[in-house]
Structures are given as C-alpha cells and as structure tokens.
Amino acid sequence: MARGSTRPTSRDVAQAAGVSQAAVSLVLGDKWRGRVSEPTAQRVRDAARRLGYRPNLAARNLRLGRTRTVLLVVPALTTEFFAEVYTGAARVAAQHGFGVVLYPSPEGVGPARDPFASAQAALDGVIASSMAADALTAIRGDQLPLVMLDSDPEGSLGAATVNLDITDGIRQVADHLLALGHRRFLHLAADVPSWTFEIRARALAARLADTPGTTLRTARAPISVDGALAATETALAAPGPRPTALVCDDDKLAVGAYKAARRAGLRVPDDLSVTGLDDLGLATAIDPELTTVRLDAELFGERGMRALLAVMEGRTPEEGDIPVHLVVRGSTAPPPHD
C-alpha cells in the first residue's frame, strides 16, 4: 500500500494480486466471467480481503449512474407506524450503502407531485404502501424496481409485495371476542379504498360466519378520532339490539369509539368491548388500555428494504407474511347480560 495512505485502493489490490487494475474492477464488479480466469479472480478476491479493500461507492456510482437512493412512499405521517417502517427500512439500507428518502403523500392517500425532476435519474428503487399507491403514477417510471407494502399479491404493481398477516390478526381478535361470549359485532371500518382494509372486512365476516348466532354490522369512518366518534355514535343509536363488541380497523378509530361510548352512557368494557389494530402508543394512553393487534412496523420496513435489494439484484425476495399477535388489555370483557 502507498505510504501514508489510510485506505487501500484498487491499485493496491492489483499490485498484491499481480494483475491490472482493469482486472480488479472486473472481478470486484462481478463481470469477470469469460474475461478473467477463475484462479486469477480468486487471487484478486483474496488480495482485496487481505488488504481490507472497500470500493469507493461515490466514484463507482458516478460511473454506473446509480445514486444508491431509495424512495419510501407512505401515507401522511399521522401515526408513528410509518415512522417505524422508515426506521426499519433505513437500517437495512444503511447496511448496504443505500439511503432512504421518505415521501409522505400530501393528503395521506391519493396522487402526489413528482418530488424529483426525473425519478429514474434520481432513484434506484421505490418501496410504497398500498395506501399511497396513487402517488406512484408520477414517480415510478417504467424501469424502477418497486416493492409494495400491504398490497394484494395477485394484483400488485410491484415486482414484489411484503405484507403483515392482517388476516390472522383479525382472526385472533374475533376468536378472543367469541371466546368471551360476544355474538353482536360492529365493525368500525376505515373509509379508505385500500386492499389492506378490504382484507380486514373479509377476514372478520368469514370468521364470524363460522359461528352460528352471530350478527355483524359495519360503520365506515375516515381514519380520525372525530370521524370515528361520529360514525360510532350513529351506529350505536341505530334501531335493533345494540352490539356488544366493536372491532376497529386501527387504534385511532378505537379512540373515537371510546368517546362515542362514553357520550352514549356506555362503559368500556362492561357494556361494550372495543378492539384496535396496530398497537400504537395511544393504545396504552387511553383508559382502559386497548386490546389490539401488535404489528412489527420496523420489521415490516426491514423486510420491504430487503425485498427491494433482492429485486434490484435479481434474487427472489423472502416469502411469507410477517406474523402479528393480539395483545389483550382492559378494553375487552364478557358481554353484559341482556
């Protein structure tokens, strides 16, 4: 190594291996087959390892036209869930020399302006939540590798999909409430046209259909406390037997449901059991603490980034949904006696 140098160069590797710098570039860029012999390639790899050589990513990226930058497209950051998705994705990205740009869709869902003059020139790949899928129309480009989160694997825009096992989470909620004796259910559904919310409704209806004597009503609300409050008040005042269990599509909806129950003179869980989904920080900030489904948002982001790396490298991403589990707290109890 040259005297005074603190970092080995490709020239040092070439000298140690007794080959040209061009041969070093071919071998370490994995483009040597048919141009460099296997023994020579192994000699270069051994020399690089022995010297502790690391390629200069900035220089290499200029040559290759790659920025080593990934875009993460999510709904507006109104909860910590997608912040944790970002944390997980950025952790894996950093391990592979990539940076992650977080791009929240301005209105939470729906179209977004192109954040770059040319996405294909500025990005190596995209990870996107299905809730913000419309934002992809301007930024994806035909050639950009794309991984979709919480998206229908059968109809995804992406080269790969990464999902949490939301279907199983809803089954766990239903099983818990059925075991407590509940038979009259109200589903407080997120009024968002997204596959991840459609499967919640399908999973709940399918599970309750297996148990004779159950009834299921649905009320739709935007994902806000006020929206959930209004929708729940209307549903609880409807004619007919009142539901004893309220299954909410996410924790923020559950907070609105709590307020509606109190305004109606009902106690949670004595008169009405309430469940959420996400296990956000607010699940333990309300009283009683919320029974909900814990989703590992950081692992979700990690898996999304690993899938994108696999797509970019021509490998098959890891398969299988990410497990979720029910956290039972004080908001659920047996139904009141009629």
C-alpha positions in Angstrom: 0.0 0.0 0.0 1.3 3.5 -0.7 3.0 5.2 2.2 0.7 7.5 4.2 -2.5 6.0 2.6 -5.2 5.2 5.2 -7.4 3.3 2.8 -6.3 0.6 0.3 -7.1 1.3 -3.3 -7.8 -0.8 -6.3 -4.2 -0.2 -7.4 -3.0 -1.7 -4.1 -5.2 -4.8 -4.8 -3.9 -5.1 -8.3 -0.2 -4.9 -7.1 -0.9 -7.5 -4.4 -2.6 -9.9 -6.8 -0.2 -9.3 -9.7 -2.9 -8.2 -12.1 -4.1 -5.0 -13.8 -6.5 -2.5 -12.2 -8.9 -3.4 -15.0 -8.9 -7.0 -13.9 -9.6 -5.9 -10.3 -12.6 -3.8 -11.5 -13.9 -6.8 -13.5 -13.6 -9.2 -10.6 -15.0 -7.0 -7.8 -17.7 -5.8 -10.1 -18.6 -9.5 -10.8 -18.1 -9.0 -14.5 -15.0 -11.2 -14.9 -16.5 -14.4 -16.3 -15.2 -15.2 -19.8 -12.6 -12.4 -19.4 -10.5 -13.4 -16.3 -9.6 -16.9 -15.3 -11.1 -18.4 -12.1 -7.7 -18.7 -10.3 -7.0 -15.1 -11.2 -10.4 -14.0 -9.9 -9.8 -15.8 -6.7 -6.4 -14.2 -6.3 -8.0 -10.8 -6.6 -10.7 -11.6 -4.1 -8.1 -12.9 -1.6 -5.9 -9.8 -2.0 -8.9 -7.5 -1.5 -10.0 -9.4 1.6 -6.4 -9.4 3.0 -6.0 -5.7 2.4 -9.5 -4.8 3.7 -10.3 -3.1 0.4 -13.7 -1.4 0.1 -14.8 0.1 -3.2 -15.3 3.8 -3.4 -19.1 3.9 -3.7 -19.3 7.5 -4.7 -16.9 7.1 -7.6 -18.5 3.8 -8.6 -22.0 5.3 -8.5 -20.9 8.2 -10.8 -19.6 5.6 -13.3 -22.7 3.4 -13.1 -25.2 6.3 -13.0 -26.6 5.0 -9.7 -27.4 7.1 -6.7 -27.9 4.3 -4.1 -31.1 6.1 -3.1 -34.5 4.5 -2.4 -37.8 6.3 -2.1 -40.3 5.2 0.6 -43.8 6.4 -0.3 -46.2 6.3 2.7 -49.5 7.9 3.7 -49.1 11.2 5.7 -47.2 10.6 8.9 -50.2 10.9 11.2 -49.1 8.0 13.4 -45.8 6.5 14.5 -46.4 3.3 12.5 -44.9 4.6 9.2 -42.1 6.3 11.0 -41.2 2.9 12.4 -41.5 1.4 8.9 -39.0 4.0 7.8 -36.6 3.2 10.7 -36.5 -0.4 9.7 -36.0 0.3 6.0 -33.3 2.8 6.7 -31.4 0.4 9.0 -31.2 -2.3 6.3 -30.5 0.3 3.6 -27.5 1.7 5.6 -26.0 -1.7 5.9 -25.9 -1.9 2.1 -24.7 1.6 1.4 -28.1 3.0 0.5 -30.0 6.0 1.7 -33.8 6.2 2.1 -35.8 9.3 1.2 -39.2 9.4 3.0 -42.0 10.8 0.9 -45.4 11.1 2.6 -48.3 11.5 0.2 -49.5 15.1 1.0 -53.2 14.2 1.6 -52.5 10.9 3.2 -53.8 9.0 0.3 -54.2 9.9 -3.4 -51.9 11.4 -6.0 -48.7 13.3 -5.2 -46.5 15.5 -7.2 -43.2 14.1 -8.5 -40.6 15.0 -5.8 -37.8 14.8 -8.4 -37.2 16.3 -11.8 -36.7 12.7 -13.0 -37.3 9.9 -10.7 -35.4 7.4 -12.8 -32.4 9.6 -12.8 -32.5 10.2 -9.0 -33.6 6.8 -7.6 -32.6 3.2 -7.7 -35.9 1.8 -6.4 -39.2 2.5 -4.6 -41.0 1.0 -1.6 -44.6 2.1 -1.4 -47.6 1.5 0.9 -50.7 0.5 -1.0 -52.5 3.3 0.9 -50.4 5.7 -1.1 -50.3 3.8 -4.3 -51.8 6.6 -6.4 -48.7 8.7 -5.6 -46.7 6.2 -7.7 -48.1 7.3 -11.0 -45.8 10.3 -11.3 -42.7 9.0 -9.7 -42.3 5.3 -10.5 -41.1 5.3 -14.1 -41.3 2.2 -16.2 -37.9 0.9 -15.2 -37.7 1.5 -11.5 -37.7 -1.6 -9.2 -40.8 -1.4 -7.0 -41.8 -3.2 -3.8 -45.3 -2.8 -2.5 -46.2 -2.9 1.2 -49.7 -4.1 2.4 -50.7 -4.8 -1.1 -52.7 -7.6 -2.9 -50.0 -10.0 -4.1 -52.3 -11.0 -7.0 -52.8 -7.5 -8.4 -49.7 -5.6 -7.3 -47.9 -3.0 -9.3 -44.6 -4.1 -7.8 -42.1 -6.7 -8.6 -42.6 -8.0 -5.0 -45.0 -7.5 -2.2 -44.4 -7.5 1.6 -47.4 -8.0 3.9 -48.2 -8.3 7.6 -50.5 -11.2 8.3 -53.5 -8.9 8.9 -56.0 -11.8 8.1 -54.6 -13.8 11.1 -54.7 -10.7 13.3 -58.4 -10.2 12.6 -59.0 -13.9 13.3 -57.2 -13.6 16.6 -59.4 -10.6 17.5 -62.6 -12.5 16.5 -61.6 -15.6 18.4 -60.9 -13.6 21.5 -64.2 -11.9 21.4 -66.2 -15.0 20.6 -64.5 -16.9 23.4 -65.7 -14.1 25.8 -69.2 -14.8 24.6 -69.8 -11.9 22.2 -72.3 -12.5 19.3 -73.3 -9.0 18.3 -70.5 -7.3 16.5 -70.0 -3.8 15.0 -67.1 -3.3 12.6 -65.8 0.2 12.6 -64.1 0.1 9.1 -61.6 2.6 7.8 -63.2 4.5 4.9 -60.1 4.2 2.7 -60.1 2.3 -0.6 -57.2 0.1 0.1 -56.6 -3.7 0.0 -55.2 -3.8 3.5 -58.6 -2.6 4.8 -60.6 -4.7 2.5 -59.0 -7.9 3.9 -59.9 -6.8 7.4 -63.5 -6.8 6.5 -63.3 -10.1 4.6 -61.5 -11.8 7.4 -63.9 -10.7 10.1 -67.0 -11.6 8.1 -65.6 -15.0 7.2 -64.6 -15.8 10.8 -68.0 -14.7 12.3 -69.9 -16.7 9.6 -68.4 -19.8 11.1 -70.1 -19.2 14.4 -73.9 -19.6 14.5 -75.9 -16.9 16.1 -73.5 -14.0 15.3 -74.5 -10.7 13.7 -72.2 -8.2 12.1 -72.9 -4.6 11.2 -70.5 -2.2 9.6 -69.9 1.5 10.1 -67.4 3.4 7.9 -65.3 6.3 9.1 -62.2 8.3 8.0 -59.1 7.5 10.0 -59.6 10.2 12.5 -60.8 10.4 16.1 -63.7 12.8 15.1 -64.7 10.7 12.2 -64.8 7.5 14.3 -66.7 9.3 17.0 -69.4 10.4 14.6 -69.7 7.1 12.9 -69.9 5.1 16.2 -72.5 7.5 17.7 -74.7 6.9 14.7 -74.2 3.1 14.7 -74.9 2.8 18.5 -78.1 4.8 18.1 -79.4 2.7 15.3 -82.6 0.6 15.9 -82.3 -3.0 17.0 -80.2 -4.8 19.6 -77.0 -2.9 20.4 -73.7 -4.5 19.5 -71.6 -5.7 22.5 -68.2 -5.8 20.6 -66.7 -3.1 18.4 -63.9 -4.2 16.1 -61.9 -1.2 14.9 -59.6 -1.2 11.8 -57.0 0.8 13.7 -56.2 2.2 17.1 -57.1 5.8 16.2 -60.6 4.7 15.3 -60.9 2.9 18.7 -60.2 6.2 20.5 -63.1 7.8 18.7 -65.2 4.8 19.6 -64.3 5.2 23.3 -65.6 8.8 23.2 -68.8 7.8 21.4 -69.4 5.0 24.0 -69.0 7.5 26.9 -71.3 10.0 25.3 -73.9 7.2 24.9 -73.6 6.4 28.7 -71.8 3.1 28.0 -68.8 1.8 29.8 -65.9 0.1 28.2 -65.6 -2.9 28.6 -68.7 -3.5 30.9 -71.2 -2.5 28.2 -69.1 -2.5 25.1 -65.8 -4.3 24.3 -63.5 -2.4 21.9 -60.5 -3.7 20.0 -58.0 -1.9 17.8 -55.2 -2.8 15.4 -51.6 -1.5 15.2 -50.7 -1.2 19.0 -49.7 2.4 18.7 -48.5 4.4 21.7 -52.0 5.7 22.3 -53.3 2.1 22.9 -51.8 2.3 26.4 -52.5 6.1 26.9 -56.3 5.6 27.0 -58.3 4.1 29.9 -59.0 1.3 29.9 -55.9 0.3 27.9 -56.8 -1.1 24.5 -56.9 -4.7 23.4 -55.3 -4.6 20.0 -53.1 -6.4 17.4 -49.4 -5.6 17.6 -47.8 -5.1 14.2 -44.0 -5.1 14.0 -43.6 -1.9 11.9 -39.8 -1.9 12.0 -39.6 -5.5 10.8 -42.1 -4.5 8.1 -39.7 -1.8 6.9 -36.7 -4.1 7.1 -38.4 -6.8 5.0 -39.5 -4.2 2.5 -36.0 -3.0 2.0 -34.5 -6.5 1.9 -37.1 -7.4 -0.8 -36.2 -4.3 -2.8 -32.5 -5.2 -2.6 -33.3 -8.7 -3.8 -35.4 -7.3 -6.8 -32.5 -5.0 -7.8 -30.0 -7.9 -7.6 -32.2 -10.3 -9.5 -32.8 -12.5 -6.5 -36.1 -13.9 -5.2 -37.3 -12.0 -2.1 -38.2 -13.7 1.1 -41.7 -15.1 1.1 -44.4 -15.4 3.7 -46.4 -12.8 5.6 -45.0 -11.2 8.8 -46.7 -12.7 11.9 -48.8 -10.4 14.2 -50.2 -11.1 17.6 -53.1 -10.0 19.8 -52.3 -8.0 23.0 -55.2 -8.4 25.4 -55.7 -5.4 27.8 -58.6 -3.9 29.7 -61.0 -2.9 26.8 -62.5 -6.4 26.4 -64.6 -8.4 28.7 -67.7 -10.8 28.5 -70.8 -9.1 27.1 -73.4 -7.8 29.5 -76.4 -9.9 30.3 -79.4 -8.9 28.2 
